Amino acid sequence: MTGRAGRAFQVRPARTPRGTPVGIVEPVTRAEKLPVTANRHRMTGPQRREQLITVGRSLFAERGFEGTTVEEIAATAEVSKPVIYEHFGGKEGLYAVVVDREIQALLRAITEALTEPGHARELLERAALALLDYIETSTDGFRILVRDSPPGQSTGSFASLISDVATQVEHILAAEFKRRKLDPKVAPLYAQMLVGMVAIPGGWWLDSRKIKKEDVAAHLVNLAWNGLAGLEPKPRLRGRRRA
């Protein structure tokens, strides 16, 4: 029933001293009028942001950037689309955050692997294992990184990732080139080739898993190291180019 100023009332059973129910009129409190679901715990801004990053990471890994829509992200996270725009400005912003986190995680792992001094071959082994460890433990992240980046985005592509990782091993090759009296100026080129040589087979190993991770690393380093051991100071193409 309704009282003054539209205030809601309801009849509740009461009891007399003898225990006989008597109908009395009581105001209904605000808490009593709210549905139970309204009292559910709400996420804070940082918590919601982390949830969206987790959801986006999973969908981008499964379907790629182009195959994932804002509607799908919102539906999976059980939020409205404006929430995504509020936190990231759109799908592109969310993708950029996901990719940046993965790149930083991989670079951090490789940097840590190369922190302790050691023989050049041992350092290459550590770097190869660090990359394979990342592929094994961050499968979704690796699948995102090897996919093509969105149009117009210069960072976050697989090529830019290879370049970032290669800079971490450049100094190893440069020192080894100097020791072998080879030109250290081409060390960055060889660093790119070595990292790419690990990353591409790493993707194959992720899908097949027919060889143990340690064995994959050993074979990669075997090819890289023994190839380096036989480097020519001034390599030349042996065959004649056809016109």
Secondary structure, DSSP 8 states (H G I E B T S, - for coil): -B-GGG-BEEEEEEE-TT--EEEEEEE--HHHHS-GGGGS----HHHHHHHHHHHHHHHHHHHHHHH--HHHHHHHHT--HHHHHHHHSSHHHHHHHHHHHHHHHHHHHHHHHTTS---HHHHHHHHHHHHHHHHHH-HHHHHHHHS---TT--SSSHHHHHHHHHHHHHHHHHHHHHHTT--GGGHHHHHHHHHHHHHHHHHHHHHH--S-HHHHHHHHHHHHHHHHHT--SS----S----
